[in-house]
Amino acid sequence: MKTLVTACVILLTLQTVNAAAGGIAEEWDKDQTRAIQEIVLPLVARLPDGAAIRATFERALSLNPAAVPDLIILMEHANDDVSTSATELLGRIPDPRAAAALKRTLEQDPRSLMKATALTSLGRMRDPEAATLALAALRGSEDLCRGAGGLALGLIGDSANGPAILTYLDSMAASGIVDTGAFEVLAVLGDAPGSTAVRDRLVAEANKKSNAFEDRLEAAYALRKMGLERLVIRLLDRDDAQATIQRILTLKFIVRRAASEEGVALISQSALESVLAEVDSSSKDRKDRWGRPLRVRFVALGDFHIVSDGPDRTPGTPDDMSTAEPFPVYDKRVFADLF
């Protein structure tokens, strides 16, 4: 369950977190720009002052400091989309006036969404007080602000704040919640020098069989972002196997359809190979998730299987995948130890 990140999804439209603080900021900017251009500006166009608002937002998107005074005024706009967007955009412009306005909003505005937006914007601009404010929010009782606090720490990107996210995870776990959004933030922060607490917690969450498998995968993805995929390679291989079974089923359908359209009778291995050669070689369905080419295997007149070399990337070994074996059977045979 993604709580920490998706608690702020209204203000972020951020679905993934990259493996460095700069990566989060990049995603923040990209998603924020898209949301404002595709969602907010069309709504703003209907307002009486829409043209002026649009001009201000476009200046802000170009990082023009001249937009700051107008953005501060728009924070008080009666339209929530306008006020929230102005607060978001201030985080893109490292300006003392912007920081002061955001802190004022965080301290005085009664609306959780505005406070959460102000906090993440302070994190985005890496204001010197942002970490202290984020840590305080993370310990607070407002869910939206707690989420914003965690994400602000991710935007700041200081590994010293990892223990605070671990404490937050503990508090959520006490309520029976596995917050995988926090895993994403931990992947960004990583371990402080001399510590393995973040790594160890993510490994524990990935291997905890009482967790939902999707939550375990989120922990594994976080470790992969940290460059530690070797610690959870079995989980990641199983995830790739699930994706690969869809590809081999799709490729079988494509080959059968191509043979029908070309009038080729599937009477031999060579006939199969000739049809496969006509399938778009750039299609992702031509390869498994480990990057190996999928193969065809003739069985009998009109019957064939699509085969993957499996996680070990070696043909003719027990972990090969094929349309001959239903995935639940393969799963139980190859990955039983994970469950």
C-alpha positions, 0 to 999 in steps of 0.5 A: 500500500502506497501511503507516504507518496500517494497521500500527496498524489493530488499535489504531485501526480508523482508515481515513482521515485528515482534513485537519487534526490535529483531524480525525484526533483526531475520527476516532480518537475516533469509531472507537475508541468504536465499536470498544470499544462494539461489539467490546470490551465484548461480549468483556469481558462474559464475563470475571469482572471484566467489570462493573467493566471496563465501568464503567471504560471507560464512564467513560473514554469520557465523559472522566471523569478519575476513570477514570484510576487504574483504566485504569492498573491495567487496562493490566496486565490478563491479557486483551490486549483489556482492556489494549490498550483501557485504553491507548487510552482513556488517550489521551483524557484529558489527565492527568499520571498517564495520560501517565506510565503511557503513557511507562512502558509505551513504555519497559518493555513488551516487547509491540510492540502495547502500545508502539505503542498507548501511543505513539499515545495520547501523540500523541492527548493531545499530550503535550509529549514525544510528538513526540520519542518518535514521531520515535525510533520512526519511525527504529526497527526495529519495524514496528508502532511505526514506524507508531504513530510516524507516526500519532502525528505526525499526531495532534500535527499539527505541520508541522515533522515533515513531513520525518521522514515524507518520510525514512520514505517514502524508507526504505520506497521503498528496500525497494520499498514505497510507503506510502500511509498516510504520504501521509495523514499528510503531508496532515494535516501539510502543508508548513511555512511557506516549504517545498513539500517535502510538496506536491512529494513527493505530486505526484511520487508521484501522477504516477509511472507506475511506481507502482500506479494505486491508490497514485497516487490515494492521493497525489492524495487527500492533495493534495485534503485539502490543498486542492491538487486542481488539481495532480492534477485529471486523476487525480481526474477519472479516478477520478470517471469510473470511479465514473460508469461504474458509475452510468450502467450502474446507471441504465440498468438502473433505467430499463429495469426501471421501464419494464417495471414501468410497462408503458411502451414505450420508443419515443421520447425523451419516453417515456424522459424520462417513465420517468426522471422517476419514478426517485428524484431523490435517488438518487446514480445520477441524477447523475455524480461531478461532480454533473451530472444523468445524461441519457437518449438514445433510440437506437431502439425499446427501445434507449437510452443513459445519458449523462454530461457528463464531467469538463468538465461540459459536454454535447456535448463529447469527454469525454462518457461514455455506455453506448454506449462501453465504459469501456476504450475511453473510458479510452484515448481520454480519459485515455491521457496518465495511463498 
